[in-house]
Amino acid sequence: VHSGVIGWLLSSKCQAFTIAEQSNILNSLFGIQNGTTYKTIEPCLEYDHIDIYIKTKDANGNDEEWIIENKVKSSQGDNQLSNYQNNTNINGANAHFMLLTLIDETPKVSNWKNKKYSDLYTILRNQSRGGRNAAHCAIIDEYIKTIEQLSNLVNDFIANPQDYPNVF
C-alpha cells in the first residue's frame, strides 16, 4: 500500500501536486538540496523486484533513475540492495538509491541513503500543494495522518516496549 501511494503521488495521475512540487518531494527524499524540477517523473512499482523505480527527465533531456526499497516490516535481505544496484537495467552513473524504513537502519550498501517514514511525513506535511484536485489533496492529507500515526506508534514502542506485551 505504501509503495502504491508513494508511486501515485509522484505520478502524473496525482493532481494534488504540480510537477515542481513532485520534483521537490523526490529531491527531498533523496537529500538533494536545490534540486532540479523535472520535465517528467515516471514511477513504476515492482520493476525487477524493486519496490519503487522512478525515471526522471530534466529540461535538457537528461535521464536519472531513482530506486526506493520500501521496508515497513522487515529488514534488508541478503545482498538485496547490491543486487538492485548492480541490475543491468539500472544506469549506475545516473541512479540514486534509498532505503525507506520505519526506523533508522543503515543500508548494507554504502551509496544507499536511508530515510524513515517520519522523514517522509515531514516532507509531505511541509510541501505546498498547487494541484487543483480537492479529492487528491484529501487522499494526501489522509496518507500524511497515517504515516504520522505509524511513526508515533513506532517511537512509542521503542521508548516503551513493556507497554506492548503481545508484539512479536
N, C-alpha and C positions, 0 to 999 in steps of 0.2 A: 504494500500500500504506500509506504513512504517513498520508494523509488518511483512509483507511478505518479504521485503528487509532485515530486521534485521535477521529474521529466516533463510533466504537463505545465508546471508554472514557468518553465524555461522555454516552452514551445510557442509556436505562433498560434496555437489553439487557445492559449490563455490570453484573455483580453483584460486582465487586471493590471498588467504591466506593459509599458512600452518596451521596444527593443533596447533602448538605452538603459531602462531600469533592469531588464533581464541581464544585460551585459554587466551592470554594476553588481547584481546578485552573484553572477558567476565569478567575476573577478574577486569579489569579497570572499566568497567561499574558498578560493584558492590563495588568498592572502596577497593579491595583486593590487597595489595602490595605484590610483590614477590610471586605471586600465582602459583598454580600447572599448569603444562602442562598436559592436559587431554589426555587420550588414545582415548576416543570418546566424541563427543558433538552431541547430538541429539535434535534439536529443533522441536517443534510441535506447530502449530498455532491453536488457539481456542480450547484448551484442557480443558474440563469442564468450558467453558466460559472464561478461562484465555487467554489473548491475545497472549502471547508467553511463552510457557512452554519448558524448556530445561533440559534434563537429561544428566549428565556427568558421566564418569567413569575414575578414575585415574589408574595409572600403577599397583596399588595394588588391583584393583578391587572394590574400594570404590565408591559408587554412591552418587551423590549430585543432588539436584533439584534447578532450578533457575526459578523464576516466575517474568515476566515483565508485568505489567499493563501499556499499552500504551495509553496515553491521549493527543491526539493532539488538540482536540477542547473543550472537556468538562471536568469538574472537577470530583472528586471521587463520586461515587454513595453511597447511604446509605448502610453501612455495607459491601460494595463490597470487600474491601481489607481483612477484617476479615473473610468473607466467603471463600475467596480463601485460606487464611492461615489455616483455620480450615477444609479445604477439606480433607475428609478421605483418598483420594488417594495421598495426599502430606505427605511425611515424614518430619515433622517439625524439627527434630534434624539435618537433613542434607539438609535443604532448605534455600534458600536465596530469599528475596523479594525486588522488586524495582518498583517504580512508575516513569515512564518516561513521562515528561511533557514539554510543551513549556516554562513555567515559573516556578519559584521556588514555589513549592506547598508542604507544609508539609503534609506527609501522615497521615491519621487519625489513623493509627495503628503504634505503636511505633517502632517495629522492621523492618519496611519497610524503605528502603533508597529512596531518591529522586534524580533523575538525570534529567537534562534538555537536550533538543536536542542540545544545544550549547556544552554541555559536550560530547555528542556522536560525534559531529563534530570534536572536538579536539582529541578525542581518535582515530577516524578513520584517520584523517589527519596525525597524528603522528605515525601511525602504519606502519611499513615497510610491503612490500608485497613480499613474497618469492614464491608466486604462479607463474606459467608459462603461464597462460591463459590470453592473452592480452585483449580479449573481456570482460572477467570477471573483469579485472582491470579497464577497461574503464567504466563499469557499476558502480563500486565502486566510481570512480572519479566523475561521474555524480551525484551519490547519495550524496557524500560529498558536492558538489556545491549546490545541492538542499537544504540540511539541513542548510548550511551556509546562503543561501538567506532567508530561512524561519526564522532562528534565528535573522538575521539582521532586517528583517521586523517587527518581534515581538518587538525587542528592540526599533526600531524607533517608533512603535505605542505607546509603553509605555511612551517613552520620549516626543512624540508629538501627543497626541490623537486628537488635534484640526485639524491636517492635514488629518484626516480620518473621515470626517463627515458622510459617508454612511456605516460605520461598525456598525453592530448591531443596 
